[in-house]
């Protein structure tokens, strides 16, 4: 699936590959140190934030709880 901000697709793919590898090679074997993909995740987050600014989306609105809240009932 593409990122909502298409310029982030390459970074997203790199992060997903890193995460999948870490999950099977480390996490599933009891190694929960997630620093292995942290740099890729930070790059992807940065790209998404830039896309949000371009599309005039507020990160605070995205981070607000929704499920099980009054906002969900509206």
CHARMM internal coordinates of N, CA and C (Angstrom, degrees):
IC EDIT
DIST 1 N 1 CA 1.4360
DIST 1 CA 1 C 1.5255
ANGL 1 N 1 CA 1 C 108.35
DIST 1 C 2 N 1.3023
ANGL 1 CA 1 C 2 N 115.92
DIHE 1 N 1 CA 1 C 2 N 135.95
DIST 2 N 2 CA 1.4568
ANGL 1 C 2 N 2 CA 120.82
DIHE 1 CA 1 C 2 N 2 CA 178.78
DIST 2 CA 2 C 1.5245
ANGL 2 N 2 CA 2 C 111.30
DIHE 1 C 2 N 2 CA 2 C -70.11
DIST 2 C 3 N 1.3023
ANGL 2 CA 2 C 3 N 115.22
DIHE 2 N 2 CA 2 C 3 N 155.22
DIST 3 N 3 CA 1.4495
ANGL 2 C 3 N 3 CA 121.90
DIHE 2 CA 2 C 3 N 3 CA 171.31
DIST 3 CA 3 C 1.5320
ANGL 3 N 3 CA 3 C 108.11
DIHE 2 C 3 N 3 CA 3 C -71.40
DIST 3 C 4 N 1.3264
ANGL 3 CA 3 C 4 N 117.67
DIHE 3 N 3 CA 3 C 4 N 153.91
DIST 4 N 4 CA 1.4643
ANGL 3 C 4 N 4 CA 118.81
DIHE 3 CA 3 C 4 N 4 CA 178.71
DIST 4 CA 4 C 1.5248
ANGL 4 N 4 CA 4 C 110.68
DIHE 3 C 4 N 4 CA 4 C -63.62
DIST 4 C 5 N 1.3195
ANGL 4 CA 4 C 5 N 116.63
DIHE 4 N 4 CA 4 C 5 N -25.31
DIST 5 N 5 CA 1.4649
ANGL 4 C 5 N 5 CA 122.68
DIHE 4 CA 4 C 5 N 5 CA 178.49
DIST 5 CA 5 C 1.5304
ANGL 5 N 5 CA 5 C 106.17
DIHE 4 C 5 N 5 CA 5 C -111.56
DIST 5 C 6 N 1.3085
ANGL 5 CA 5 C 6 N 116.44
DIHE 5 N 5 CA 5 C 6 N 100.99
DIST 6 N 6 CA 1.4637
ANGL 5 C 6 N 6 CA 121.92
DIHE 5 CA 5 C 6 N 6 CA -170.37
DIST 6 CA 6 C 1.5222
ANGL 6 N 6 CA 6 C 115.53
DIHE 5 C 6 N 6 CA 6 C -52.12
DIST 6 C 7 N 1.3473
ANGL 6 CA 6 C 7 N 120.45
DIHE 6 N 6 CA 6 C 7 N -34.96
DIST 7 N 7 CA 1.4709
ANGL 6 C 7 N 7 CA 118.73
DIHE 6 CA 6 C 7 N 7 CA 177.08
DIST 7 CA 7 C 1.5368
ANGL 7 N 7 CA 7 C 113.60
DIHE 6 C 7 N 7 CA 7 C -61.00
DIST 7 C 8 N 1.3313
ANGL 7 CA 7 C 8 N 117.65
DIHE 7 N 7 CA 7 C 8 N -13.65
DIST 8 N 8 CA 1.4686
ANGL 7 C 8 N 8 CA 121.61
DIHE 7 CA 7 C 8 N 8 CA -179.95
DIST 8 CA 8 C 1.5222
ANGL 8 N 8 CA 8 C 112.66
DIHE 7 C 8 N 8 CA 8 C -87.98
DIST 8 C 9 N 1.3164
ANGL 8 CA 8 C 9 N 118.65
DIHE 8 N 8 CA 8 C 9 N -5.19
DIST 9 N 9 CA 1.4652
ANGL 8 C 9 N 9 CA 120.82
DIHE 8 CA 8 C 9 N 9 CA -174.15
DIST 9 CA 9 C 1.5164
ANGL 9 N 9 CA 9 C 113.87
DIHE 8 C 9 N 9 CA 9 C -56.43
DIST 9 C 10 N 1.3157
ANGL 9 CA 9 C 10 N 117.91
DIHE 9 N 9 CA 9 C 10 N -45.52
DIST 10 N 10 CA 1.4698
ANGL 9 C 10 N 10 CA 120.62
DIHE 9 CA 9 C 10 N 10 CA -178.05
DIST 10 CA 10 C 1.5365
ANGL 10 N 10 CA 10 C 110.46
DIHE 9 C 10 N 10 CA 10 C -62.99
DIST 10 C 11 N 1.3167
ANGL 10 CA 10 C 11 N 116.23
DIHE 10 N 10 CA 10 C 11 N -45.47
DIST 11 N 11 CA 1.4643
ANGL 10 C 11 N 11 CA 120.71
DIHE 10 CA 10 C 11 N 11 CA -179.83
DIST 11 CA 11 C 1.5283
ANGL 11 N 11 CA 11 C 109.85
DIHE 10 C 11 N 11 CA 11 C -65.10
DIST 11 C 12 N 1.3257
ANGL 11 CA 11 C 12 N 116.48
DIHE 11 N 11 CA 11 C 12 N -40.65
DIST 12 N 12 CA 1.4633
ANGL 11 C 12 N 12 CA 120.95
DIHE 11 CA 11 C 12 N 12 CA 178.74
DIST 12 CA 12 C 1.5214
ANGL 12 N 12 CA 12 C 110.53
DIHE 11 C 12 N 12 CA 12 C -60.59
DIST 12 C 13 N 1.3248
ANGL 12 CA 12 C 13 N 117.04
DIHE 12 N 12 CA 12 C 13 N -46.26
DIST 13 N 13 CA 1.4671
ANGL 12 C 13 N 13 CA 120.95
DIHE 12 CA 12 C 13 N 13 CA 179.24
DIST 13 CA 13 C 1.5308
ANGL 13 N 13 CA 13 C 111.71
DIHE 12 C 13 N 13 CA 13 C -61.06
DIST 13 C 14 N 1.3292
ANGL 13 CA 13 C 14 N 116.02
DIHE 13 N 13 CA 13 C 14 N -42.30
DIST 14 N 14 CA 1.4658
ANGL 13 C 14 N 14 CA 119.99
DIHE 13 CA 13 C 14 N 14 CA 178.71
DIST 14 CA 14 C 1.5229
ANGL 14 N 14 CA 14 C 110.94
DIHE 13 C 14 N 14 CA 14 C -62.76
DIST 14 C 15 N 1.3305
ANGL 14 CA 14 C 15 N 116.42
DIHE 14 N 14 CA 14 C 15 N -43.06
DIST 15 N 15 CA 1.4628
ANGL 14 C 15 N 15 CA 120.13
DIHE 14 CA 14 C 15 N 15 CA 178.89
DIST 15 CA 15 C 1.5302
ANGL 15 N 15 CA 15 C 110.69
DIHE 14 C 15 N 15 CA 15 C -65.03
DIST 15 C 16 N 1.3226
ANGL 15 CA 15 C 16 N 117.29
DIHE 15 N 15 CA 15 C 16 N -44.03
DIST 16 N 16 CA 1.4624
ANGL 15 C 16 N 16 CA 119.72
DIHE 15 CA 15 C 16 N 16 CA -179.09
DIST 16 CA 16 C 1.5265
ANGL 16 N 16 CA 16 C 111.62
DIHE 15 C 16 N 16 CA 16 C -61.87
DIST 16 C 17 N 1.3208
ANGL 16 CA 16 C 17 N 117.11
DIHE 16 N 16 CA 16 C 17 N -40.24
DIST 17 N 17 CA 1.4622
ANGL 16 C 17 N 17 CA 120.29
DIHE 16 CA 16 C 17 N 17 CA 177.72
DIST 17 CA 17 C 1.5304
ANGL 17 N 17 CA 17 C 110.54
DIHE 16 C 17 N 17 CA 17 C -63.93
DIST 17 C 18 N 1.3199
ANGL 17 CA 17 C 18 N 115.92
DIHE 17 N 17 CA 17 C 18 N -44.28
DIST 18 N 18 CA 1.4662
ANGL 17 C 18 N 18 CA 120.67
DIHE 17 CA 17 C 18 N 18 CA 178.96
DIST 18 CA 18 C 1.5319
ANGL 18 N 18 CA 18 C 109.79
DIHE 17 C 18 N 18 CA 18 C -61.87
DIST 18 C 19 N 1.3166
ANGL 18 CA 18 C 19 N 116.52
DIHE 18 N 18 CA 18 C 19 N -46.85
DIST 19 N 19 CA 1.4686
ANGL 18 C 19 N 19 CA 120.53
DIHE 18 CA 18 C 19 N 19 CA -178.23
DIST 19 CA 19 C 1.5219
ANGL 19 N 19 CA 19 C 111.06
DIHE 18 C 19 N 19 CA 19 C -62.62
DIST 19 C 20 N 1.3183
ANGL 19 CA 19 C 20 N 117.33
DIHE 19 N 19 CA 19 C 20 N -45.90
DIST 20 N 20 CA 1.4689
ANGL 19 C 20 N 20 CA 120.63
DIHE 19 CA 19 C 20 N 20 CA -179.76
DIST 20 CA 20 C 1.5277
ANGL 20 N 20 CA 20 C 111.25
DIHE 19 C 20 N 20 CA 20 C -60.06
DIST 20 C 21 N 1.3137
ANGL 20 CA 20 C 21 N 115.56
DIHE 20 N 20 CA 20 C 21 N -42.80
DIST 21 N 21 CA 1.4594
ANGL 20 C 21 N 21 CA 120.83
DIHE 20 CA 20 C 21 N 21 CA 178.44
DIST 21 CA 21 C 1.5273
ANGL 21 N 21 CA 21 C 110.36
DIHE 20 C 21 N 21 CA 21 C -63.74
DIST 21 C 22 N 1.3325
ANGL 21 CA 21 C 22 N 117.00
DIHE 21 N 21 CA 21 C 22 N -47.77
DIST 22 N 22 CA 1.4624
ANGL 21 C 22 N 22 CA 121.64
DIHE 21 CA 21 C 22 N 22 CA 179.72
DIST 22 CA 22 C 1.5247
ANGL 22 N 22 CA 22 C 110.61
DIHE 21 C 22 N 22 CA 22 C -61.15
DIST 22 C 23 N 1.3190
ANGL 22 CA 22 C 23 N 116.56
DIHE 22 N 22 CA 22 C 23 N -42.17
DIST 23 N 23 CA 1.4551
ANGL 22 C 23 N 23 CA 120.37
DIHE 22 CA 22 C 23 N 23 CA -176.71
DIST 23 CA 23 C 1.5293
ANGL 23 N 23 CA 23 C 111.28
DIHE 22 C 23 N 23 CA 23 C -61.72
DIST 23 C 24 N 1.3300
ANGL 23 CA 23 C 24 N 116.57
DIHE 23 N 23 CA 23 C 24 N -46.29
DIST 24 N 24 CA 1.4569
ANGL 23 C 24 N 24 CA 119.09
DIHE 23 CA 23 C 24 N 24 CA -177.73
DIST 24 CA 24 C 1.5324
ANGL 24 N 24 CA 24 C 112.65
DIHE 23 C 24 N 24 CA 24 C -78.10
DIST 24 C 25 N 1.3216
ANGL 24 CA 24 C 25 N 116.77
DIHE 24 N 24 CA 24 C 25 N -38.31
DIST 25 N 25 CA 1.4660
ANGL 24 C 25 N 25 CA 120.13
DIHE 24 CA 24 C 25 N 25 CA -176.15
DIST 25 CA 25 C 1.5232
ANGL 25 N 25 CA 25 C 114.16
DIHE 24 C 25 N 25 CA 25 C -82.81
DIST 25 C 26 N 1.3109
ANGL 25 CA 25 C 26 N 116.90
DIHE 25 N 25 CA 25 C 26 N -26.46
DIST 26 N 26 CA 1.4735
ANGL 25 C 26 N 26 CA 119.96
DIHE 25 CA 25 C 26 N 26 CA -175.26
DIST 26 CA 26 C 1.5328
ANGL 26 N 26 CA 26 C 112.24
DIHE 25 C 26 N 26 CA 26 C -118.13
DIST 26 C 27 N 1.3170
ANGL 26 CA 26 C 27 N 115.92
DIHE 26 N 26 CA 26 C 27 N -64.73
DIST 27 N 27 CA 1.4589
ANGL 26 C 27 N 27 CA 120.74
DIHE 26 CA 26 C 27 N 27 CA -172.50
DIST 27 CA 27 C 1.5247
ANGL 27 N 27 CA 27 C 112.55
DIHE 26 C 27 N 27 CA 27 C -55.41
DIST 27 C 28 N 1.3246
ANGL 27 CA 27 C 28 N 116.77
DIHE 27 N 27 CA 27 C 28 N -46.89
DIST 28 N 28 CA 1.4616
ANGL 27 C 28 N 28 CA 120.42
DIHE 27 CA 27 C 28 N 28 CA -178.54
DIST 28 CA 28 C 1.5325
ANGL 28 N 28 CA 28 C 112.72
DIHE 27 C 28 N 28 CA 28 C -67.75
DIST 28 C 29 N 1.3196
ANGL 28 CA 28 C 29 N 116.23
DIHE 28 N 28 CA 28 C 29 N -11.46
DIST 29 N 29 CA 1.4690
ANGL 28 C 29 N 29 CA 120.49
DIHE 28 CA 28 C 29 N 29 CA 178.69
DIST 29 CA 29 C 1.5279
ANGL 29 N 29 CA 29 C 111.68
DIHE 28 C 29 N 29 CA 29 C -107.58
DIST 29 C 30 N 1.3429
ANGL 29 CA 29 C 30 N 115.79
DIHE 29 N 29 CA 29 C 30 N 12.07
DIST 30 N 30 CA 1.4564
ANGL 29 C 30 N 30 CA 120.06
DIHE 29 CA 29 C 30 N 30 CA 174.88
DIST 30 CA 30 C 1.5114
ANGL 30 N 30 CA 30 C 115.87
DIHE 29 C 30 N 30 CA 30 C 94.89
DIST 30 C 31 N 1.3253
ANGL 30 CA 30 C 31 N 118.09
DIHE 30 N 30 CA 30 C 31 N 0.68
DIST 31 N 31 CA 1.4727
ANGL 30 C 31 N 31 CA 121.25
DIHE 30 CA 30 C 31 N 31 CA 177.74
DIST 31 CA 31 C 1.5211
ANGL 31 N 31 CA 31 C 107.90
DIHE 30 C 31 N 31 CA 31 C -95.41
DIST 31 C 32 N 1.3353
ANGL 31 CA 31 C 32 N 116.91
DIHE 31 N 31 CA 31 C 32 N 102.73
DIST 32 N 32 CA 1.4631
ANGL 31 C 32 N 32 CA 121.44
DIHE 31 CA 31 C 32 N 32 CA -173.49
DIST 32 CA 32 C 1.5281
ANGL 32 N 32 CA 32 C 113.63
DIHE 31 C 32 N 32 CA 32 C -95.15
DIST 32 C 33 N 1.3120
ANGL 32 CA 32 C 33 N 117.78
DIHE 32 N 32 CA 32 C 33 N 6.77
DIST 33 N 33 CA 1.4632
ANGL 32 C 33 N 33 CA 121.65
DIHE 32 CA 32 C 33 N 33 CA 178.74
DIST 33 CA 33 C 1.5315
ANGL 33 N 33 CA 33 C 108.62
DIHE 32 C 33 N 33 CA 33 C -70.18
DIST 33 C 34 N 1.3170
ANGL 33 CA 33 C 34 N 115.63
DIHE 33 N 33 CA 33 C 34 N 110.82
DIST 34 N 34 CA 1.4718
ANGL 33 C 34 N 34 CA 120.27
DIHE 33 CA 33 C 34 N 34 CA -174.78
DIST 34 CA 34 C 1.5285
ANGL 34 N 34 CA 34 C 113.91
DIHE 33 C 34 N 34 CA 34 C -97.61
DIST 34 C 35 N 1.3106
ANGL 34 CA 34 C 35 N 117.43
DIHE 34 N 34 CA 34 C 35 N 18.70
DIST 35 N 35 CA 1.4652
ANGL 34 C 35 N 35 CA 120.78
DIHE 34 CA 34 C 35 N 35 CA -178.76
DIST 35 CA 35 C 1.5298
ANGL 35 N 35 CA 35 C 112.62
DIHE 34 C 35 N 35 CA 35 C -70.19
DIST 35 C 36 N 1.3132
ANGL 35 CA 35 C 36 N 116.68
DIHE 35 N 35 CA 35 C 36 N -20.63
DIST 36 N 36 CA 1.4640
ANGL 35 C 36 N 36 CA 121.91
DIHE 35 CA 35 C 36 N 36 CA -176.03
DIST 36 CA 36 C 1.5352
ANGL 36 N 36 CA 36 C 112.58
DIHE 35 C 36 N 36 CA 36 C -54.27
DIST 36 C 37 N 1.3130
ANGL 36 CA 36 C 37 N 117.46
DIHE 36 N 36 CA 36 C 37 N -37.49
DIST 37 N 37 CA 1.4713
ANGL 36 C 37 N 37 CA 121.32
DIHE 36 CA 36 C 37 N 37 CA -176.47
DIST 37 CA 37 C 1.5299
ANGL 37 N 37 CA 37 C 112.20
DIHE 36 C 37 N 37 CA 37 C -111.08
DIST 37 C 38 N 1.3148
ANGL 37 CA 37 C 38 N 117.40
DIHE 37 N 37 CA 37 C 38 N 8.75
DIST 38 N 38 CA 1.4629
ANGL 37 C 38 N 38 CA 120.96
DIHE 37 CA 37 C 38 N 38 CA -174.51
DIST 38 CA 38 C 1.5317
ANGL 38 N 38 CA 38 C 112.75
DIHE 37 C 38 N 38 CA 38 C -59.35
DIST 38 C 39 N 1.3083
ANGL 38 CA 38 C 39 N 117.64
DIHE 38 N 38 CA 38 C 39 N -41.67
DIST 39 N 39 CA 1.4686
ANGL 38 C 39 N 39 CA 121.31
DIHE 38 CA 38 C 39 N 39 CA -178.99
DIST 39 CA 39 C 1.5346
ANGL 39 N 39 CA 39 C 110.79
DIHE 38 C 39 N 39 CA 39 C -62.70
DIST 39 C 40 N 1.3281
ANGL 39 CA 39 C 40 N 116.39
DIHE 39 N 39 CA 39 C 40 N -45.06
DIST 40 N 40 CA 1.4643
ANGL 39 C 40 N 40 CA 120.65
DIHE 39 CA 39 C 40 N 40 CA 178.56
DIST 40 CA 40 C 1.5226
ANGL 40 N 40 CA 40 C 110.59
DIHE 39 C 40 N 40 CA 40 C -62.47
DIST 40 C 41 N 1.3428
ANGL 40 CA 40 C 41 N 116.80
DIHE 40 N 40 CA 40 C 41 N -41.21
DIST 41 N 41 CA 1.4563
ANGL 40 C 41 N 41 CA 121.19
DIHE 40 CA 40 C 41 N 41 CA 179.59
DIST 41 CA 41 C 1.5261
ANGL 41 N 41 CA 41 C 110.64
DIHE 40 C 41 N 41 CA 41 C -63.38
DIST 41 C 42 N 1.3274
ANGL 41 CA 41 C 42 N 117.01
DIHE 41 N 41 CA 41 C 42 N -42.51
DIST 42 N 42 CA 1.4692
ANGL 41 C 42 N 42 CA 121.22
DIHE 41 CA 41 C 42 N 42 CA 178.12
DIST 42 CA 42 C 1.5291
ANGL 42 N 42 CA 42 C 110.74
DIHE 41 C 42 N 42 CA 42 C -62.23
DIST 42 C 43 N 1.3299
ANGL 42 CA 42 C 43 N 117.23
DIHE 42 N 42 CA 42 C 43 N -41.84
DIST 43 N 43 CA 1.4694
ANGL 42 C 43 N 43 CA 121.01
DIHE 42 CA 42 C 43 N 43 CA 178.40
DIST 43 CA 43 C 1.5293
ANGL 43 N 43 CA 43 C 110.69
DIHE 42 C 43 N 43 CA 43 C -62.51
DIST 43 C 44 N 1.3234
ANGL 43 CA 43 C 44 N 115.91
DIHE 43 N 43 CA 43 C 44 N -42.27
DIST 44 N 44 CA 1.4580
ANGL 43 C 44 N 44 CA 120.50
DIHE 43 CA 43 C 44 N 44 CA -179.88
DIST 44 CA 44 C 1.5321
ANGL 44 N 44 CA 44 C 110.60
DIHE 43 C 44 N 44 CA 44 C -66.08
DIST 44 C 45 N 1.3265
ANGL 44 CA 44 C 45 N 117.17
DIHE 44 N 44 CA 44 C 45 N -43.81
DIST 45 N 45 CA 1.4644
ANGL 44 C 45 N 45 CA 120.74
DIHE 44 CA 44 C 45 N 45 CA 177.77
DIST 45 CA 45 C 1.5240
ANGL 45 N 45 CA 45 C 111.03
DIHE 44 C 45 N 45 CA 45 C -60.28
DIST 45 C 46 N 1.3231
ANGL 45 CA 45 C 46 N 116.69
DIHE 45 N 45 CA 45 C 46 N -42.48
DIST 46 N 46 CA 1.4652
ANGL 45 C 46 N 46 CA 121.07
DIHE 45 CA 45 C 46 N 46 CA 179.41
DIST 46 CA 46 C 1.5263
ANGL 46 N 46 CA 46 C 110.23
DIHE 45 C 46 N 46 CA 46 C -60.62
DIST 46 C 47 N 1.3141
ANGL 46 CA 46 C 47 N 116.61
DIHE 46 N 46 CA 46 C 47 N -45.13
DIST 47 N 47 CA 1.4556
ANGL 46 C 47 N 47 CA 120.94
DIHE 46 CA 46 C 47 N 47 CA 179.45
DIST 47 CA 47 C 1.5345
ANGL 47 N 47 CA 47 C 110.59
DIHE 46 C 47 N 47 CA 47 C -62.53
DIST 47 C 48 N 1.3318
ANGL 47 CA 47 C 48 N 116.80
DIHE 47 N 47 CA 47 C 48 N -42.69
DIST 48 N 48 CA 1.4635
ANGL 47 C 48 N 48 CA 120.13
DIHE 47 CA 47 C 48 N 48 CA 179.25
DIST 48 CA 48 C 1.5260
ANGL 48 N 48 CA 48 C 111.47
DIHE 47 C 48 N 48 CA 48 C -63.32
DIST 48 C 49 N 1.3259
ANGL 48 CA 48 C 49 N 116.11
DIHE 48 N 48 CA 48 C 49 N -41.39
DIST 49 N 49 CA 1.4702
ANGL 48 C 49 N 49 CA 119.00
DIHE 48 CA 48 C 49 N 49 CA 178.40
DIST 49 CA 49 C 1.5310
ANGL 49 N 49 CA 49 C 111.30
DIHE 48 C 49 N 49 CA 49 C -62.61
DIST 49 C 50 N 1.3295
ANGL 49 CA 49 C 50 N 116.26
DIHE 49 N 49 CA 49 C 50 N -39.03
DIST 50 N 50 CA 1.4698
ANGL 49 C 50 N 50 CA 119.55
DIHE 49 CA 49 C 50 N 50 CA 176.97
DIST 50 CA 50 C 1.5252
ANGL 50 N 50 CA 50 C 110.08
DIHE 49 C 50 N 50 CA 50 C -63.14
DIST 50 C 51 N 1.3286
ANGL 50 CA 50 C 51 N 116.93
DIHE 50 N 50 CA 50 C 51 N -41.86
DIST 51 N 51 CA 1.4541
ANGL 50 C 51 N 51 CA 121.01
DIHE 50 CA 50 C 51 N 51 CA 177.06
DIST 51 CA 51 C 1.5162
ANGL 51 N 51 CA 51 C 112.19
DIHE 50 C 51 N 51 CA 51 C -63.22
DIST 51 C 52 N 1.3134
ANGL 51 CA 51 C 52 N 116.11
DIHE 51 N 51 CA 51 C 52 N -38.43
DIST 52 N 52 CA 1.4613
ANGL 51 C 52 N 52 CA 119.81
DIHE 51 CA 51 C 52 N 52 CA 178.57
DIST 52 CA 52 C 1.5194
ANGL 52 N 52 CA 52 C 111.04
DIHE 51 C 52 N 52 CA 52 C -64.29
DIST 52 C 53 N 1.3171
ANGL 52 CA 52 C 53 N 116.62
DIHE 52 N 52 CA 52 C 53 N -39.60
DIST 53 N 53 CA 1.4678
ANGL 52 C 53 N 53 CA 119.86
DIHE 52 CA 52 C 53 N 53 CA 177.54
DIST 53 CA 53 C 1.5226
ANGL 53 N 53 CA 53 C 110.52
DIHE 52 C 53 N 53 CA 53 C -63.57
DIST 53 C 54 N 1.3177
ANGL 53 CA 53 C 54 N 117.14
DIHE 53 N 53 CA 53 C 54 N -43.94
DIST 54 N 54 CA 1.4622
ANGL 53 C 54 N 54 CA 121.41
DIHE 53 CA 53 C 54 N 54 CA 179.86
DIST 54 CA 54 C 1.5232
ANGL 54 N 54 CA 54 C 110.58
DIHE 53 C 54 N 54 CA 54 C -60.35
DIST 54 C 55 N 1.3363
ANGL 54 CA 54 C 55 N 116.45
DIHE 54 N 54 CA 54 C 55 N -40.19
DIST 55 N 55 CA 1.4655
ANGL 54 C 55 N 55 CA 121.76
DIHE 54 CA 54 C 55 N 55 CA -178.17
DIST 55 CA 55 C 1.5227
ANGL 55 N 55 CA 55 C 112.43
DIHE 54 C 55 N 55 CA 55 C -90.43
DIST 55 C 56 N 1.3356
ANGL 55 CA 55 C 56 N 116.16
DIHE 55 N 55 CA 55 C 56 N 7.48
DIST 56 N 56 CA 1.4599
ANGL 55 C 56 N 56 CA 123.56
DIHE 55 CA 55 C 56 N 56 CA 178.37
DIST 56 CA 56 C 1.5304
ANGL 56 N 56 CA 56 C 112.46
DIHE 55 C 56 N 56 CA 56 C 55.92
DIST 56 C 57 N 1.3264
ANGL 56 CA 56 C 57 N 115.61
DIHE 56 N 56 CA 56 C 57 N 44.22
DIST 57 N 57 CA 1.4569
ANGL 56 C 57 N 57 CA 122.06
DIHE 56 CA 56 C 57 N 57 CA 175.37
DIST 57 CA 57 C 1.5178
ANGL 57 N 57 CA 57 C 108.62
DIHE 56 C 57 N 57 CA 57 C -101.71
DIST 57 C 58 N 1.3132
ANGL 57 CA 57 C 58 N 116.68
DIHE 57 N 57 CA 57 C 58 N 139.17
DIST 58 N 58 CA 1.4587
ANGL 57 C 58 N 58 CA 122.09
DIHE 57 CA 57 C 58 N 58 CA -178.25
DIST 58 CA 58 C 1.5278
ANGL 58 N 58 CA 58 C 109.54
DIHE 57 C 58 N 58 CA 58 C -94.67
DIST 58 C 59 N 1.3211
ANGL 58 CA 58 C 59 N 117.12
DIHE 58 N 58 CA 58 C 59 N 121.26
DIST 59 N 59 CA 1.4678
ANGL 58 C 59 N 59 CA 122.29
DIHE 58 CA 58 C 59 N 59 CA -179.37
DIST 59 CA 59 C 1.5211
ANGL 59 N 59 CA 59 C 110.92
DIHE 58 C 59 N 59 CA 59 C -58.06
DIST 59 C 60 N 1.3139
ANGL 59 CA 59 C 60 N 117.88
DIHE 59 N 59 CA 59 C 60 N -34.42
DIST 60 N 60 CA 1.4644
ANGL 59 C 60 N 60 CA 120.96
DIHE 59 CA 59 C 60 N 60 CA -179.48
DIST 60 CA 60 C 1.5262
ANGL 60 N 60 CA 60 C 111.17
DIHE 59 C 60 N 60 CA 60 C -64.20
DIST 60 C 61 N 1.3266
ANGL 60 CA 60 C 61 N 117.80
DIHE 60 N 60 CA 60 C 61 N -36.53
DIST 61 N 61 CA 1.4625
ANGL 60 C 61 N 61 CA 120.81
DIHE 60 CA 60 C 61 N 61 CA 176.70
DIST 61 CA 61 C 1.5269
ANGL 61 N 61 CA 61 C 111.15
DIHE 60 C 61 N 61 CA 61 C -65.99
DIST 61 C 62 N 1.3033
ANGL 61 CA 61 C 62 N 116.43
DIHE 61 N 61 CA 61 C 62 N -37.46
DIST 62 N 62 CA 1.4547
ANGL 61 C 62 N 62 CA 120.90
DIHE 61 CA 61 C 62 N 62 CA -179.55
DIST 62 CA 62 C 1.5271
ANGL 62 N 62 CA 62 C 110.91
DIHE 61 C 62 N 62 CA 62 C -68.76
DIST 62 C 63 N 1.3156
ANGL 62 CA 62 C 63 N 117.36
DIHE 62 N 62 CA 62 C 63 N -35.27
DIST 63 N 63 CA 1.4570
ANGL 62 C 63 N 63 CA 121.66
DIHE 62 CA 62 C 63 N 63 CA -176.56
DIST 63 CA 63 C 1.5242
ANGL 63 N 63 CA 63 C 114.23
DIHE 62 C 63 N 63 CA 63 C -82.61
DIST 63 C 64 N 1.3275
ANGL 63 CA 63 C 64 N 118.24
DIHE 63 N 63 CA 63 C 64 N -11.19
DIST 64 N 64 CA 1.4610
ANGL 63 C 64 N 64 CA 121.35
DIHE 63 CA 63 C 64 N 64 CA -178.94
DIST 64 CA 64 C 1.5313
ANGL 64 N 64 CA 64 C 109.95
DIHE 63 C 64 N 64 CA 64 C -66.93
DIST 64 C 65 N 1.3389
ANGL 64 CA 64 C 65 N 116.01
DIHE 64 N 64 CA 64 C 65 N 140.17
DIST 65 N 65 CA 1.4672
ANGL 64 C 65 N 65 CA 119.23
DIHE 64 CA 64 C 65 N 65 CA 176.19
DIST 65 CA 65 C 1.5246
ANGL 65 N 65 CA 65 C 110.61
DIHE 64 C 65 N 65 CA 65 C -60.65
DIST 65 C 66 N 1.3084
ANGL 65 CA 65 C 66 N 115.95
DIHE 65 N 65 CA 65 C 66 N 143.85
DIST 66 N 66 CA 1.4609
ANGL 65 C 66 N 66 CA 120.44
DIHE 65 CA 65 C 66 N 66 CA -179.78
DIST 66 CA 66 C 1.5322
ANGL 66 N 66 CA 66 C 111.34
DIHE 65 C 66 N 66 CA 66 C -128.78
DIST 66 C 67 N 1.3280
ANGL 66 CA 66 C 67 N 117.65
DIHE 66 N 66 CA 66 C 67 N -52.86
DIST 67 N 67 CA 1.4586
ANGL 66 C 67 N 67 CA 120.55
DIHE 66 CA 66 C 67 N 67 CA -177.40
DIST 67 CA 67 C 1.5202
ANGL 67 N 67 CA 67 C 111.35
DIHE 66 C 67 N 67 CA 67 C -61.68
DIST 67 C 68 N 1.3265
ANGL 67 CA 67 C 68 N 115.77
DIHE 67 N 67 CA 67 C 68 N 131.55
DIST 68 N 68 CA 1.4521
ANGL 67 C 68 N 68 CA 121.04
DIHE 67 CA 67 C 68 N 68 CA 177.50
DIST 68 CA 68 C 1.5127
ANGL 68 N 68 CA 68 C 114.68
DIHE 67 C 68 N 68 CA 68 C 75.95
DIST 68 C 69 N 1.3316
ANGL 68 CA 68 C 69 N 117.82
DIHE 68 N 68 CA 68 C 69 N 13.10
DIST 69 N 69 CA 1.4576
ANGL 68 C 69 N 69 CA 121.39
DIHE 68 CA 68 C 69 N 69 CA -179.43
DIST 69 CA 69 C 1.5376
ANGL 69 N 69 CA 69 C 109.87
DIHE 68 C 69 N 69 CA 69 C -111.67
DIST 69 C 70 N 1.3081
ANGL 69 CA 69 C 70 N 115.92
DIHE 69 N 69 CA 69 C 70 N 172.23
DIST 70 N 70 CA 1.4620
ANGL 69 C 70 N 70 CA 120.96
DIHE 69 CA 69 C 70 N 70 CA 176.14
DIST 70 CA 70 C 1.5212
ANGL 70 N 70 CA 70 C 111.27
DIHE 69 C 70 N 70 CA 70 C -63.18
DIST 70 C 71 N 1.3339
ANGL 70 CA 70 C 71 N 117.41
DIHE 70 N 70 CA 70 C 71 N -30.86
DIST 71 N 71 CA 1.4782
ANGL 70 C 71 N 71 CA 120.70
DIHE 70 CA 70 C 71 N 71 CA 178.28
DIST 71 CA 71 C 1.5151
ANGL 71 N 71 CA 71 C 110.68
DIHE 70 C 71 N 71 CA 71 C -59.06
DIST 71 C 72 N 1.3204
ANGL 71 CA 71 C 72 N 116.67
DIHE 71 N 71 CA 71 C 72 N -34.59
DIST 72 N 72 CA 1.4659
ANGL 71 C 72 N 72 CA 121.07
DIHE 71 CA 71 C 72 N 72 CA -177.95
DIST 72 CA 72 C 1.5254
ANGL 72 N 72 CA 72 C 110.90
DIHE 71 C 72 N 72 CA 72 C -68.74
DIST 72 C 73 N 1.3084
ANGL 72 CA 72 C 73 N 116.94
DIHE 72 N 72 CA 72 C 73 N -32.07
DIST 73 N 73 CA 1.4727
ANGL 72 C 73 N 73 CA 121.69
DIHE 72 CA 72 C 73 N 73 CA -176.06
DIST 73 CA 73 C 1.5209
ANGL 73 N 73 CA 73 C 112.58
DIHE 72 C 73 N 73 CA 73 C -76.24
DIST 73 C 74 N 1.3254
ANGL 73 CA 73 C 74 N 117.46
DIHE 73 N 73 CA 73 C 74 N -15.74
DIST 74 N 74 CA 1.4694
ANGL 73 C 74 N 74 CA 120.86
DIHE 73 CA 73 C 74 N 74 CA -178.11
DIST 74 CA 74 C 1.4931
ANGL 74 N 74 CA 74 C 111.95
DIHE 73 C 74 N 74 CA 74 C -79.13
END
COOR INIT
IC SEED 1 N 1 CA 1 C
IC BUILD
